[in-house]
Amino acid sequence: MRHLALLLLSLLLVAGCATGPAPVPLVLQGESMGSVWTVKLAAPRERMPGLQLGIQARLDRVVAQMSTWEPDSSLSRFNAAPAGHRQMLEEEFATVLAYALALARDTDGAYDPTIGPLVNLWGFGPDGPRTVPDEEAIAAARARVGWQRLDFDAATRTLEQPGGVYLDLSSIATGFGVDEVARYLESEGVHDYLIELGGELRAAGRRPDGQPWRVGVERPDAVSAEGAPFLATLVLQDQAVGSSGDFRNFFEQAGRRYSHHIDPRTGHPVSSRLASVTVLHAECMQADALAMAITALGPERGLEWAEERGLAALLVLRGDEGFVERMTPAFREALAR
């Protein structure tokens, strides 16, 4: 669903710490949400086949509920429903939607889970070519967007289709999927792991060699840059990382680049100096969605908003002479570990 804005870093043994090869994590991989998932973990090798199946089953369940690309998903059924239709949501779907709506309220609509018509119009959804639409089409799509139109009852987990609403949870479902994998591993007694899906990560415990899990925050120009491809290296201990950036998923037309990050308030792709946003949080669902929210808010208000809420966030801006980093106090503290 999302660009790979974070890359996993392998750790080198410190000279003198071991006399032989260090134990390395076992690796499981599969496909989900248009991307490849990877889980590195410390567990007996004979458990790998069962864990592989369990992880895939958890992710398949998220897709079956919240994918816009699957016509039979619960979300797709809601999007296709007529006005007045009331649908009971699965517990996972309801959890994700409740947080998405809370974030929409907290950002005054800069983040909006009903943004689907605009995402599709610009060609970043399952339908339509990637091209710049005319203003009339943008206005028509914007008329269908608005989180306030949703009548969601969290107690009964029911959601009413007011007519024409098209939910898109791509900016949060990937992170939720990572959390689901973490919950599954914990339920199976696996407490040392590093999960990655679509650029979103979550880690717990330590590597088999006793070292902490480390991840690198990728430079927006990592493909073409000379020197180190990482802006920072983070030690992840019972934390998740969410990312948002305009340098992976975009198209160009008439010499201008259009990002897949659409601002629901304007109907156009977000246009600012922000190249990427990285957020640290206890859970990946929040980190995933918060990174998108800060991107939509922009470099100045986004940083201020994150600081007001004590979030650990790194904003990378395009400057006249290269990239400029802006980070919240909480993120600076995380770097110092």
Secondary structure in CASP SS format (residue, H / E / C, confidence):
PFRMAT SS
TARGET T0000
AUTHOR 0000-0000-0000
METHOD secondary structure of the structure
MODEL  1
M C 1.00
R C 1.00
H C 1.00
L C 1.00
A C 1.00
L E 1.00
L E 1.00
L E 1.00
L C 1.00
S C 1.00
L C 1.00
L C 1.00
L C 1.00
V C 1.00
A C 1.00
G C 1.00
C C 1.00
A C 1.00
T C 1.00
G C 1.00
P C 1.00
A C 1.00
P C 1.00
V C 1.00
P C 1.00
L E 1.00
V E 1.00
L E 1.00
Q E 1.00
G E 1.00
E E 1.00
S E 1.00
M C 1.00
G C 1.00
S E 1.00
V E 1.00
W E 1.00
T E 1.00
V E 1.00
K E 1.00
L E 1.00
A C 1.00
A C 1.00
P C 1.00
R H 1.00
E H 1.00
R H 1.00
M H 1.00
P H 1.00
G H 1.00
L H 1.00
Q H 1.00
L H 1.00
G H 1.00
I H 1.00
Q H 1.00
A H 1.00
R H 1.00
L H 1.00
D H 1.00
R H 1.00
V H 1.00
V H 1.00
A H 1.00
Q H 1.00
M H 1.00
S C 1.00
T C 1.00
W C 1.00
E C 1.00
P C 1.00
D C 1.00
S C 1.00
S H 1.00
L H 1.00
S H 1.00
R H 1.00
F H 1.00
N H 1.00
A H 1.00
A C 1.00
P C 1.00
A C 1.00
G C 1.00
H C 1.00
R E 1.00
Q E 1.00
M E 1.00
L C 1.00
E C 1.00
E H 1.00
E H 1.00
F H 1.00
A H 1.00
T H 1.00
V H 1.00
L H 1.00
A H 1.00
Y H 1.00
A H 1.00
L H 1.00
A H 1.00
L H 1.00
A H 1.00
R H 1.00
D H 1.00
T C 1.00
D C 1.00
G C 1.00
A C 1.00
Y C 1.00
D C 1.00
P C 1.00
T C 1.00
I C 1.00
G H 1.00
P H 1.00
L H 1.00
V H 1.00
N H 1.00
L H 1.00
W C 1.00
G C 1.00
F C 1.00
G C 1.00
P C 1.00
D C 1.00
G C 1.00
P C 1.00
R C 1.00
T C 1.00
V C 1.00
P C 1.00
D C 1.00
E H 1.00
E H 1.00
A H 1.00
I H 1.00
A H 1.00
A H 1.00
A H 1.00
R H 1.00
A C 1.00
R C 1.00
V C 1.00
G C 1.00
W H 1.00
Q H 1.00
R H 1.00
L C 1.00
D E 1.00
F E 1.00
D E 1.00
A C 1.00
A C 1.00
T C 1.00
R C 1.00
T E 1.00
L E 1.00
E E 1.00
Q C 1.00
P C 1.00
G C 1.00
G C 1.00
V C 1.00
Y C 1.00
L C 1.00
D C 1.00
L C 1.00
S H 1.00
S H 1.00
I H 1.00
A H 1.00
T H 1.00
G H 1.00
F H 1.00
G H 1.00
V H 1.00
D H 1.00
E H 1.00
V H 1.00
A H 1.00
R H 1.00
Y H 1.00
L H 1.00
E H 1.00
S H 1.00
E C 1.00
G C 1.00
V C 1.00
H C 1.00
D C 1.00
Y E 1.00
L E 1.00
I E 1.00
E E 1.00
L E 1.00
G C 1.00
G C 1.00
E E 1.00
L E 1.00
R E 1.00
A E 1.00
A E 1.00
G C 1.00
R C 1.00
R C 1.00
P C 1.00
D C 1.00
G C 1.00
Q C 1.00
P C 1.00
W E 1.00
R E 1.00
V E 1.00
G E 1.00
V E 1.00
E E 1.00
R C 1.00
P C 1.00
D C 1.00
A C 1.00
V C 1.00
S C 1.00
A C 1.00
E C 1.00
G C 1.00
A C 1.00
P C 1.00
F E 1.00
L E 1.00
A E 1.00
T E 1.00
L E 1.00
V E 1.00
L E 1.00
Q C 1.00
D C 1.00
Q E 1.00
A E 1.00
V E 1.00
G E 1.00
S E 1.00
S E 1.00
G E 1.00
D C 1.00
F C 1.00
R C 1.00
N C 1.00
F E 1.00
F E 1.00
E E 1.00
Q E 1.00
A C 1.00
G C 1.00
R E 1.00
R E 1.00
Y E 1.00
S E 1.00
H C 1.00
H C 1.00
I E 1.00
D C 1.00
P C 1.00
R C 1.00
T C 1.00
G C 1.00
H C 1.00
P E 1.00
V C 1.00
S C 1.00
S C 1.00
R C 1.00
L E 1.00
A E 1.00
S E 1.00
V E 1.00
T E 1.00
V E 1.00
L E 1.00
H E 1.00
A C 1.00
E C 1.00
C H 1.00
M H 1.00
Q H 1.00
A H 1.00
D H 1.00
A H 1.00
L H 1.00
A H 1.00
M H 1.00
A H 1.00
I H 1.00
T H 1.00
A H 1.00
L H 1.00
G C 1.00
P H 1.00
E H 1.00
R H 1.00
G H 1.00
L H 1.00
E H 1.00
W H 1.00
A H 1.00
E H 1.00
E H 1.00
R C 1.00
G C 1.00
L C 1.00
A E 1.00
A E 1.00
L E 1.00
L E 1.00
V E 1.00
L E 1.00
R E 1.00
G E 1.00
D C 1.00
E C 1.00
G E 1.00
F E 1.00
V E 1.00
E E 1.00
R E 1.00
M E 1.00
T C 1.00
P H 1.00
A H 1.00
F H 1.00
R H 1.00
E H 1.00
A H 1.00
L H 1.00
A C 1.00
R C 1.00
END
